[in-house]
Amino acid sequence: MNELYPELIDYIFQHCWRYYSETEKKAINHHIGTLKFDNRTYLHPKLTEVRDRHITSDKNALNLLINGYSDFIKNTATRIFKEHKNELDLNLCPKCGKIARTPKAKQCRFCSHNWHK
């Protein structure tokens, strides 16, 4: 398997987080913080502390998000796949070889093959 497809990109991004770089983790936290706190006109002082833990000024992290979160997901999954392909514990269908929805899934979303014991 040498080609990434949308479902595999999503799987790698969602389930292979141990391979995120520190900069990628900052970018993710920044994105989440932006979603949670950007439109607030008033923040309780305790929430200000939470916001400040999420929002980053790290230019490298911010540059990862410059083309949007979808591109960030694709680029991060692509990097992880290239650098750790042989280490990834991918749950692939034994029949068609495509990725399952989750690491514990036992039914293929593509060919409907079932490998429950």
Buried (B, 14 or more C-beta within 10 A) or exposed (E): EEEBEEBBBBBBBEBBEEBBBEBBEBBBBBBEBBEBBEEEEEEEEEEEEBBEEBBBEEEEBBEBBEEEBEEBBBBBBBBBBEEEEEEBEBBBBEEEEBBBBEEEBEEBEBEEBEEEE
